[in-house]
């Protein structure tokens, strides 16, 4: 049975990914600061394959030890999904330096460090899948999201170069860039702003977390063995 680690697994997209992969027969290790009611339900439904490891990814100095412990407890992982991210917005000129540092720490530094250490057992096993969750904001931009957009663009660059580093070991590295979805990050959108986003889509709707889950399932599977270093955009066509 293949083990997949998902960061930010307690709610929103991460919780959908965990649910979807458990249904598909993967062993899922969810990572979050504390377990949520939603993930507790998954653990009770899948007591053998639904697992949770509490960890605050902003504590960079502890990522090495945490990664070692995960591998010791759960074996060599097949997949790592770097999904956890801070989504706070703010105009750069008035954004506090501590908030900027937190976005960079959690959205860039922590996934790079976690990948560094989870990658090592994958290299030994000569196989694995790394999936970085970015955003269409990385390429389109959005008012008030300059730092967030920068962090998500960084993941795309990280993906491309890392794919070249580890490809000969049979490890693929890809990015998924979702558009606006019905999650906590878009909960504040309503009325005309939400309608305008839907109008940008040729399909006239938002993408869903389930859409992203199907894409993740594809990239984890054997059918995507020759897909690496790419970005898969899932946005109901709004950036077409």
Protein Blocks (a to p, Z undefined) as FASTA:
>chain_A
ZZdddehklgcjllmmmmmmmmnopacddddfbdcfklmmmmmmmmmlmccddddfklmm
lmmmmmmmmmmmnopafbdcdfbccfbdcdfklpcfklmmmmmmmmmmmmmmmmmmmmmm
mmmnopadddddddfklmnopghilmmmmmmmmmmmmmmmmmmmmmmnopacdddddddd
ddfklmmggcjllmmmmmmpmnlpacdfklmmmmmmmmmmmklmmgghiacddeehmmZZ
